[in-house]
């Protein structure tokens, strides 16, 4: 499956899930079941997307914007734990 087709399929599945979730909120049990099964299919499609997008970046098909890393503040040290007296 091509990357564009996978993206299209993911968008379609998200739309289906959102539609079924709205119906499930109204108490429609069948819609809740459809939302659950579609979410499982979506997770599988997302894994395929991840593989295809990594392959596309490696082959040079897709340009990725480089993230500029900001300097992080040093982590705060925790105070030592107090011992309990008995």
Buried (B, 14 or more C-beta within 10 A) or exposed (E): EEBEEBBEBBEEBBEBBEBBBEBBEEEBEEBBEBBEEBBEEBEEBEEBBEEBBEEBEEEEEEEEEEEEEEEEEEEEEEEEEEEEEE
